[in-house]
Amino acid sequence: MADLASRISKPSDAPASDAPAPAEGNGTEQPIDDGLNRGLIESSYDVEVKLSDLQNDTDNPLASGVSSFEELGLSKQINDGLLAMNFKKPSKIQEKALPLMLSNPPRNMIAQSQSGTGKTAAFVLTVLSRVDFTQPTQPQALLLAPSRELARQIQGVIKTIGQFCENLIVEAAIPGSISRETGVKASAVVGTPGTVLDLVRRRQFDVSKLKVLVIDEADNMLDQQGMGDQCLRVKNMLPKNIQTLLFSATFPDKVMNYARKFAPNANEIKLRHQDLTVKGISQMYMDCPDESKKYDILCKLYGLMTIGSSVIFVKTRESANEIQRRMEADGHKVSVLHGAYEGQNRDALLDDFRSGRSKVLITTNVLARGIDVSSVSMVINYDIPMKGPGDREPDAETYLHRIGRTGRFGRVGVSISFVYDRKSFEALSQIADWYQIDLVQLSPDDWDLTEKKVQDVIKSSRARPEYAPSALGN
């Protein structure tokens, strides 16, 4: 497979990539819903299962997998919730993970699964199955997420799947949400680590009866450079026998090693490395003449961005604010969302984006992880994600999380990464090599062809097994 590095030496020498590029990924995806944006993606990717030393197939007759939700022995109320959401059959990850997570005695789980494969529903079903609904105000399940937006989203999924579960109470432990007078009074609690830690310390969150701990986006949450210390302090306050479930689209080796200590004797489920990229997303790059031209090209893309909804990822809050100011001055309607906004303003901005009142959202990595807006048809990496001191290396994991905001539920989507100098070219080249993808080049000098390539993808409403979104005609 041709790699980006072999085609690019410096911006002026970058050849046009007119030949059709093969579709990325190895799986074929078909939506298994009826187009209501509620189904899961059925894929042919390989799911690897590694049982803990404490479990073998004889412990659980369903450990080899299930083909229907009925086989899991879920309550009628939970099954009714699945039917109401039009979930007709488990996804590949759910087929393998749910029997292991629902087994008794409870076992820990480390699961690596990309966005759109049903990982949220998998751990939500486990949570609902562990909760005793006769104790609606006694906290029994804790779910941790890196941002208030993702915590709110998970809270919504629990309420929706559990809509027929009588006495289900779900609260969000995020800044400004829990009353100081009453404290936490819910059977399921979704929160951010800092707020949860504060509530427990102030004795406003009784954790003594917690049965299950879920950590979503675990690669970020357990990173010792990020929230790892807070998550560990939370876990040390919980019952020692709590079932721990760790979910993420990516698990770098150093984080996986720590995860195995954090969730000892865990069963493990993961996709093969080369299956991690999302086939329904046509991954492209824009060869910008220089950094100053990035903004002009972004404005030219505005008409394509509003066909559906679009997310523009930038490096800093300051650049997000500046791009919004310039685009609005040029007559474009855009919104901006980042960590400097107060919680209620962030909720309102995201609600506007979900509803379609706002169609173009400029953000930092605060929305790169887990946020699910099914109408998003385009993601733009205005700045290539980087990490390390001085942004010395490309951040392949964040790239994957970012582009996963589009191509949801079997639809197709576009990601466009802006490159303009040797460093940005080489960074994107390394990401392309890592995920074994071949990126389609867009040229700012042939706008008719660029528009055709992008529109051909966006206007294809559903992903199909034979459809290769990056193999576009000229």
Buried (B, 14 or more C-beta within 10 A) or exposed (E): EEBBBEBBEEBEEBEBBEEBBEBBBBBBBBBBBEEEBBBBBBBBBEBEBEBBEEBEEEBBEBBEBBEEBEBBEBEEBBBBBBEEBBBBBBBBBBBBBBBBBBBEEBBBBBBBBBBBBBBBBBBBBBBBBBBEBEEBBBBBBBBBBBBBBBBBBBBBBBBBBBBBBEEBBBBBBBBEBBEEEEBBBBBBBBBBBBBBBBBBEEEBBBBEEBBBBBBBBBBBBBBEEBBBBBBBBBBEBBEEEBBBBBBBBBBEEEBBEBBBEBBEEBBBBBBEEBBBBBBBBBBBBBBBBEEEBBBEBBBBBBEBBBBBBBBBBBBEBEBBBBBBEBBEEEEBEBBBBBEBBEBEEBBEBBEBBBEEEBBBBBBBBBBBBBBBBBBBBBBBBBBBBBEEEEBEEBBBBBBBBBBBBBBBBBBBBBBBBBBBEEBBBBBBBBBBBBBBBBBBBBBBEEEEBBBEBBBBBBEBEBBBEEBBBBBBEE
